[in-house]
Amino acid sequence: MGLLSWYLKMLDLRPIITKSISAGLIYGFADLTAQSMTSGAFSSLDWIRALRVAIFGLLFLGPVQHAWFNLLGRILPKRDMSTTFKKLIVGQIFYGPTCTAVFFTYNAFLQGESGKEIALRLKRDLLPTLTGGLMYWPVCDFFTYKVIPVHLQPLMNSSFSFMWTIYLTYMASLEKAIGA
């Protein structure tokens, strides 16, 4: 049995665990990639940061992706153009902003930032990050909703997230926001 066959079997047997582990691995590797792009040295990688990001994928994003894509598949089951655009718009309004805000909050909290500092970070970084996502996610989401079967949509979303996470972890690693 090849890797793909094994993965598809695991999706059938343990869908949430499989999607969670996939998201955790992809997010962790994306953060390591982001760090290596900015530092250039393997020895200077922040393994705690990468673990923090991987745990976000494992414990939050994997289960949320599973629930989100199954919900959209149930309430908007077609894959025609109109339905695909409806899914895309709903995702841009609810799913993307929520996941990004939760990621920034989670990451800042685990770095020891206070509630006020987290609020300032969200005020400073959330809108620019979401605006940047408008240049990337609609194309990814269109492809995912139009072409990919529902049970593989979380994996596709996580795969597209690899590049996005490089940007997201960069934004999350910025210095604390200073407020007036």
C-alpha positions in Angstrom: 0.0 0.0 0.0 1.4 3.4 -1.0 1.5 6.5 1.1 -1.6 8.0 -0.7 -3.6 4.8 -0.2 -2.6 4.7 3.5 -3.5 8.3 4.0 -6.9 7.9 2.3 -7.6 4.8 4.5 -6.7 6.9 7.6 -9.1 9.6 6.5 -11.8 7.0 6.4 -10.9 5.4 9.8 -9.8 8.5 11.8 -10.7 11.6 9.9 -10.2 14.2 12.6 -7.0 12.8 13.9 -5.6 12.4 10.4 -6.5 15.9 9.4 -5.1 17.3 12.7 -1.8 15.5 12.3 -1.5 16.7 8.7 -2.3 20.3 9.7 0.2 20.1 12.6 3.0 18.8 10.4 2.4 21.3 7.6 2.2 24.3 10.0 5.3 23.2 11.9 7.3 22.8 8.7 6.0 26.0 7.3 7.2 27.9 10.4 10.7 26.2 10.2 10.8 27.3 6.6 9.9 30.9 7.5 12.6 30.9 10.2 15.2 29.5 7.9 14.3 32.1 5.2 14.9 34.9 7.7 17.8 33.6 9.7 19.6 31.5 7.2 21.2 29.3 9.8 19.8 25.9 11.0 21.4 26.4 14.4 19.4 29.6 15.1 16.0 28.0 14.5 13.5 28.6 17.3 12.2 25.0 17.9 9.7 26.2 20.6 8.1 28.6 18.1 7.9 25.8 15.5 6.3 23.5 18.1 3.9 26.2 19.1 2.8 26.6 15.5 2.6 22.9 14.9 0.4 22.5 18.0 -1.9 25.2 16.7 -2.3 23.2 13.5 -2.8 19.9 15.5 -5.2 21.0 18.2 -7.1 23.9 16.6 -6.8 24.0 12.8 -7.2 20.3 12.0 -10.4 19.9 13.9 -11.7 23.3 12.7 -11.0 22.5 9.1 -12.7 19.2 9.4 -15.9 20.8 10.8 -15.8 23.8 8.4 -15.4 21.9 5.2 -17.9 19.3 6.2 -20.4 22.0 7.2 -20.0 23.8 3.9 -20.3 20.5 2.0 -23.6 19.8 3.8 -25.2 23.2 3.5 -23.8 24.0 0.0 -23.3 20.6 -1.5 -23.0 21.6 -5.2 -19.7 22.4 -6.9 -21.1 24.7 -9.6 -19.8 28.3 -10.1 -22.5 30.0 -8.0 -22.1 27.6 -5.0 -18.3 27.7 -5.3 -18.4 31.5 -5.0 -20.8 31.4 -2.1 -18.4 29.1 -0.2 -15.5 31.3 -1.1 -17.3 34.5 0.2 -18.5 32.8 3.4 -15.0 31.6 4.0 -13.5 35.0 3.4 -15.9 36.6 5.8 -15.9 34.0 8.6 -13.4 31.3 8.4 -10.2 33.2 7.4 -10.6 36.1 9.8 -11.5 33.8 12.7 -8.6 31.5 12.2 -6.2 34.3 11.8 -7.4 36.2 14.9 -7.2 32.9 16.9 -3.7 32.2 15.6 -2.4 35.7 16.6 -4.1 35.5 20.0 -2.8 32.0 20.7 0.7 32.8 19.6 0.9 36.1 21.5 -0.5 34.6 24.6 2.1 31.8 24.6 4.8 34.4 24.1 3.7 35.9 27.4 1.9 39.0 26.0 -0.9 40.5 28.2 -4.5 40.9 27.1 -3.8 44.5 26.3 -0.7 43.7 24.3 -2.7 41.0 22.4 -5.5 43.5 21.6 -2.9 46.0 20.4 -1.3 43.3 18.2 -4.7 42.4 16.7 -5.4 46.0 16.1 -2.1 46.5 14.3 -1.7 43.2 12.5 -5.0 41.6 11.8 -6.4 43.9 9.1 -3.2 44.1 7.1 -2.8 40.3 7.3 -6.4 39.7 6.2 -5.9 42.2 3.3 -2.8 40.4 2.2 -4.9 37.2 2.3 -7.3 38.6 -0.2 -4.5 38.4 -2.8 -4.0 34.7 -2.0 -6.9 32.9 -0.5 -9.7 33.5 -3.0 -7.8 31.6 -5.8 -6.8 28.8 -3.4 -10.4 28.5 -2.1 -11.9 28.6 -5.5 -9.7 25.7 -6.6 -10.4 23.8 -3.3 -14.2 24.2 -3.4 -14.6 23.6 -7.2 -12.2 20.7 -7.7 -11.3 18.9 -4.5 -13.7 16.4 -2.8 -14.9 17.5 0.7 -12.9 14.8 2.5 -9.6 16.1 1.0 -10.4 19.8 1.3 -8.7 20.2 4.7 -5.5 18.7 3.3 -5.6 21.0 0.3 -6.3 24.0 2.6 -3.4 23.0 4.8 -1.2 22.6 1.7 -2.1 26.1 0.5 -1.5 27.2 4.1 2.1 26.2 3.9 3.0 29.4 1.9 0.4 31.4 3.9 1.9 30.2 7.2 5.3 31.5 6.2 3.7 34.9 6.0 1.5 34.5 9.0 4.3 33.4 11.3 6.4 36.3 10.1 3.6 38.7 11.0 3.1 36.9 14.4 6.8 37.2 15.2 6.8 41.0 14.9 7.7 42.9 18.0 4.9 43.6 20.5 2.6 46.4 19.5 3.0 49.5 21.6 -0.2 51.5 22.3 -0.9 55.0 23.5 
